[in-house]
């Protein structure tokens, strides 16, 4: 078991870029990973919900992981390895390990008859056999699985290799507080997602940072740095300024986020794999106005200089 993964700070969830024919665009993925690493993020996660992992074949997954690991250098790569089957999940974990990932993110899958004991057993079997540290993803919006605090605490305390929980069950702040209180300072770290929609409130609740796909991770890094320094006013100022963009980007689907990443020069195109939808009518014009209002005259292809904004 590799146990040197630090799950805190800002670990962006990455999109999977596609060519217009919907094949994986490895050149863009390489560019995206290098762009994020160049910002100084604490790691990257590939093949999450934003990565359209449910629309990828095993061959696609292998190609994406191999590309990301090669581009990341010393930046840790966490790989989404969720699957409804326990055996299949372990196969995906092994693939990630063989290709050089530093950790895996695993979400539970819905069953016809919900059963907390079987959910625990799923994580126990995976954790017992996994060669990589595990991040538990609690995201009922995508999984239709609701994991109560006692179940998550049991998983965190009793399953080998759990290093973090990605908490995305709304309302997130009270659940974060309950988990942090139950797990204590020596337990797995808790980070927040949901596009940073509730970012300030999650940080105030004790979140260790962000594991999410907001296309301006520099903002999230600035918020985390401010909170660590005890400067809540600065964190609130950043959150307030960028909240309209956070909200707009957090629309269902991944098309808006891919378009912003394209405008940042991080990927070549904004193609979403079918049956996922592209940008809705009018979205580009709304995005134009929103970016101009939030970042007037700023070159989006360069790292944001928060001190000068």
Buried (B, 14 or more C-beta within 10 A) or exposed (E): EBEEBBBBBBBBBBBBBBBEEBEBBBEBBBBBBBBBBEBEBBBBBBBBBBBBBEBBEEEBBBBBBBBBBBBBEEBBBBBBBBBEEBEEBBBBBBBBBEBBBBBBBBBBBEEEEEEBEEBBEBBBBBBEBBBBBBBBBBBBEEBEBEBEBEBBBBBBEEBBBBBBBBBBBEEBBEBBBBBBEBBEEEBBBBBBBBBBBBBBBBBBBBBBBBBBBBBBBBBBBBBBBBBBEEEBEBBBBBBEBBBEBBEBBBBEBBBBBBBBBBBBBBBBBBBBBEEBEBBEEEBBEEBEEBBEEBBEEBEBEEBBEBEEB
